Amino acid sequence: MINKSNFLNLGKTLFAGFRKDASFFSRAVVVALLIAVLALVASTSYIYTNQEFLIFKFPPKDFSADLKINSLETELFKFKSGENEVFGWHFIRPNTTNTLIYFYGVGDNAAKSIKKLNWMSSFLNCSIICCDYPGYGKSTGKTSEKHMDLFIKDFGKYLSTSKKNGNQNIFLWGYSLGGALALKYNQKNQVEFTLLESTFSSISKIAQEQFPLVLPFIPFNVINRNPFDNVEAIKKIKNPILIIHSGKDSKINIQHAIKLKAASDRVVELFRTHHEHSIQFPAELPEYKKVIHKYLSHWFL
């Protein structure tokens, strides 16, 4: 434990190391301690200052007002989220009461997800809604959990007031970071079913894996502005959840999915695939489709 006595002892050690009669070994120890302290201060400052960049990297700016899914009617919409303007797409399939809201991963946006959205709509025979998050595509705003929370709140409000979710069964599909947003949306809105794909358990766990030599020595929980604590979030979900995760995912390892499953009795299954994190369509596509069909056929198929 760090307390006043510890600091005093450290100060005495450093002072003793610079006395004229100090041994070479004492001086070397002091220099090593100073380097270690400076490295930890620099690491703490870097992580605190750049944590949004470390999470979101460079949000894609691709934007097309003419995104299409097969021959479905497409509506480009926008709404205010605080001071920001958010753009989204509603791909409308006639004669269905099912709408899937897709939340993509950190390196994607609606335009980059169009191939997967096309596949989802065809496979599930449903309408699709997808938005560019704040800071993504043409949507304005910053990328942080604070701004994502506001986006989710205003997104749900917009769908409700615009009647886009009226008389519709709403389903959520969250990929990677999108899984965190799907859980946030689920807590505040009526949802039938949630699918989490390649989703992490928390940013703290990700940070531990990326900075294993540094994190034990810095007050990360104090400086972390973006916890994205999905373990706590999933405990609040009342509807069924399917988790899909790859045992070969080198970015978000399978232990994250195992922690999420253990945290909630609403998880109906953890289905394991065998591909890298960024692969949107796994090689075992028939099995992938089969497990989705198993839990969603009641509504969709």
Secondary structure, DSSP 8 states (H G I E B T S, - for coil): ---HHHHHHHHHHHHHHTSTT--HHHHHHHHHHHHHHHHHHHHHHHHHHHHHHHHH-S------TT---TT-EEEEEEEEETTEEEEEEEEE-TT--EEEEEE--TT--TTTTHHHHHHHHHHHT-EEEEE--TTSTT--S--SHHHHHHHHHHHHHHHHHTTTTTT-EEEEEEETHHHHHHHHHHHHS--SEEEEES--S-HHHHHHHH-TTTGGGS-HHHH-S----HHHHHTT--S-EEEEEETT-SSS-HHHHHHHHHH-TTEEEEEEE-S-TT-SS-TTHHHHHHHHHHHHTTT--
